[in-house]
Amino acid sequence: MCVVEENYESIPGFPDLLRPYDVRDLYLGLFRPDDIGEATHEEVLARIPRYSDLGAPLEKLVRDFVQAPVSIGNLPQCIAPRLAPYIGHGGPPTDLNLVRFDGRAGYMASLHKYEFAVQGRVKPDRCRSCVFDARCEGVPWQYAEKFGFDELQPVTAERLAALGLPSRDVRRSDLALPQDAKDKLLAMLSVGGGVAQNLALRMLPNEPGHWLVEATVRLADGAVLLEVFPAASPRKAFFRTNRLGFAYRRLGTEDPFTWPTTPPYFKMLRERMKQEDGAMPSDALRLAIDALDSACRATP
């Protein structure tokens, strides 16, 4: 959803609107004025909402929408520091080839989608002292023209602590697990011809358990990104055991469930993990979960 002046007040209605559907992600991106097409400068400015008005609706959405992860695009984190774990600016390298519209064959241009999307954004010098400075691209110049910079105030580690948030912006870190626990977790996820590797840890301060593990699982036909998180998490799960939830994401444009090797892998993974996570969890699983909890508590 593109958030504009006309629709931002409806944001808290998403939980009721989407509850009947199998929604796996919800993304809300702030209006980018340069994408509007044909419009006068006055019409562009009229569509830009004041960012400080978005904090309360977005916080209510994140609190109430439990059926899938929520992501927010390009909101300065200082506007609503509690939402920082959900906010992203830019994105991974993504090349776009623009098709010609003049009747000739071929492409008109190639560009990096996210580098292009953050062009024309500005912020005041005081933002350099903000703990989120490296992750925030500021605001569109049209926003600054309409509202100025008064809303953009640096967030300090002390302010985060006062809000009960981590003292630094923790989004992703190396998996700080003992090697034996790491090896056991990889072994549990490597079944049915799938090889789990490249473990990474995401710290999620606003979710039960506060952690999510990502692992790349290589199959004969390709690779998927496997997510493992506490069963109490509100995240959409492909399946759950007593203590853990499991989900997957594509690593390309293809749906991995069209591959012959994917359904057998997930069937065997489900069977394996239900054995490991029975009424009495296995020693290997207990060791891995204890290490994850300890790594989360140890992260400043």
N, C-alpha and C positions, 0 to 999 in steps of 0.2 A: 504494500500500500504506500502511495505517495502522500505524505502528510502536508496538507495545505490549510489555509485559513478556514476554508469552508467545511472541513471534515474533522479537525482535530478533537472537537468536543465529543465526537462519536467513538473515540478510541476505546473507552471502557466497555463498549457494547460488544466487542469481539468475542468474549467468552460465550455469551448466549448465542451469537450469530453462528459460530463455528462448532459448537458442541456436537451437532448431529453428524459432522463430517470427520473423515479420517485425515485430519490435518497433522503433518509431521513437522512443519516449521512455520513460524509467522515472522515476516520481516516488514518493518516499517521504516521507510527511508524518508528523510526530510526533503522537501521540495528543492530542486536545483534550478534556479531561475534560468540558467542558460539553456535548459532543455525544453522550454515552453513552446518553442516554435514561433509562429507569427502572433505577436501581441505588442501592444504599446508598452513603454516603460512603466507607465502608471498602472496598467493591468498586471504586469509582473509583480510590482511592489504590493499590490492589493492581495495577492495570493500568498504572500509570505506571512506565516504566523509568528507571533512573538515567542521565542523559545522558552522563556520563563513560564509561559502559560501551558507548556506541554508537560512539565514535570509531574504534576498531580495526575493527569489522565494516564500517562505512561506508567507511573508507579502503580496505579490501581490495576492496569492491565497485567503487568508482570506479576502482581500479587494474586490476581484472580484467574489468570489463564494457565492452567496446570496440565493441559493435555499435550503440549508440545513446547519446544524451546522458542523463546522470543529473541529476536535480534533487532537492534535499532541502529539505523545508519546515519552518521554524520551529525549527531547532536553533541555539542561541546559537553564534556563530562562535568564541568563545573556547574552546569545548569541543574543537574540532578546527580550528585556523586553516588547515591545509592544505586543508580542504574549503570554505573561504570562497567560492571562485568558483562552487560548486555549490549554495550555501545561499541561500534566499530567505525573507523574512518578509512576510506580506500578499500583495498583488498589485495588478494594475491595476483601475480602477473597473469593477465588475461588479454590476449590479443584479439581484436575485432577486425575483420575485413569488411569494409563498407562497399556494398554493391553499387555499381554505377547506375545512375538514373537518367543518363542521356542517350540510352539506346545502344551504346557500344558495349562490347564484351569485356569481361574482366572486372577488376575491383578498382574503386576510386582511391582508396587509401587504407592503410592499416594503422591501428593505434592501440595503445594499452588502455583498456577500458577504465581502470581505476585511477591511473595517472591523469587521464582526461577528466574524470569526474571531480577531482579535487582542484582542478585549475580554477583560478579566480577566487580563491578563498583567502581570507585575511584575518589577522588577529593582532592585538596590541603587544608591545614589547613586554609588558608585565607578565604575560603568559609564560615567559621563559622560566619563571620561578614555580610554576604549577607542576605537581607530581604527574599530571597527565599530558604535559607539553609534547612529549615524543609521540603520543598516540592521537593527538588532536590536530586537525587541519584548520581549525578556526571556523569562520562563517563566510558565506558568499559576500562579495563586495556589495551586492544589492541589499543584503540584510543590514550591513553596517551603514549603508546610506539611509535606510529607513529607521533603524532603531539605535544606531551607534554601538559602542562597545561597553556600556555601563554594566551589562549583565555578566560580562566575562571577567570573573575575578579568580585569581589563582587559588587552587586548592592545596593546602599544606598537609603534611603528614599528621599534624596535630588535629586538624579539622576531621580527617578521616578517622582518627582514633576516637574523637568525640562522638562521631556517628556510629561507632562500633564496627567500622570497616577495617580491612587490613591496612597496615601503616604504609604499604607501598602498593602500586597497581599490579596485582598478581593476576595474570591471565593464563600463563602457561610456563612451566618450568621443567627442567630435567627431572626424571622420575627418581626421587631420592629414596630408593629402596635398597636393602641389603641384596647382594648379588644372588643369594640362594632363594630369596623370595621372588626376585625378578625372574629367575630361571623357572621357578615352579609355575608362575603365572603364565609365562610364555608357553610352557609345556601343556598346561591345561587348555589353552586356546588353540593349540596346534593339533588338530584332529582331522580325520577324513581327507587327508591330502593337503590340507591347508597349513601354511607355515606362518606363524605369528611373529612379528618383529617390529622394531622401531616404536617401542613404548614411549608414550608421552603422558604427562599429567596435567590436567586442567584444574585449577583451584576455583571452586564455585561457592563463594561465601554465603550466597543467599539460598542455597539448596541443602536439603538434608544430607548429612555425610560430608558435604563440602568438596567432594572430589569426583572426577571423571577420568578414566583411563582410556586412551586411544591407542590402538594397535593396528598396524597394516598387516592384513592377512593375504598372503599370496597364494592364489589357486592356479591350477593349470591354465585356466582361460583368462586370468587377469587378477586384479587386486581389489579388495574392498577395505574400507576403514571401519573397524569394529570398535564400538563404544561399550565400555563396562562401567556401571555406576551403582550406587546403593539402591536396593529395591524400593526404599522409601522415596526416592526421587520422583518428582512429577513428570519426568521426561517420558516421551512415548517410547515404549519398549517393544522390540520384536518378540521377546519372551522374557520371563522373569523366573528366578528361582527363589528360595527362601530369603536370601540376603543380597542378591545381585539382580540388576536389570541389564539387558543386552540389546543393542541396536546397531544398525549398520548405515553407512553412507557411501554413496558412489564416489569413486576417485576419477571418474571420467563421465562421458555423456551416456554410456550404455547402462541399461539396467542390469546389474549383475545376476539377477534371477532369471535372465534369459540364457545364462551359461549353463551347460550341463553339470559343471562341478559345484555350483553354488548351493542348490537345495540339499544335496547329500552332506555338504560341509555343515550347514546350519542344523540339519537333523542330528548329526553326530555330536555337534557342539552342545545342543540342548540335552541330549541323553547324558553326555559326559558331565556337564555342569550340574544336572539334577542329581547325579551320583555323588559328585564332590560336595554339593550343598544340600544334603539331606537333613534329617532330624539332628544328626550329629555331623557337623561339617568335617571334612578331611583335614588332616594336619596341614597339608599344603595350602588349602584354601584359607584356613584360619591364619596361617602365617602371613599370606599375601594381604588379607584384609587388615590385619593388625598393623602391618608395615605401612599400608596406604593411610590409615588413620593417623599413624605416628608422623608420617611425612607431611600430612596436612597440618597437624598441630605445630610442627616445627617450622613451617613457613611463616616468616615475619609478615 
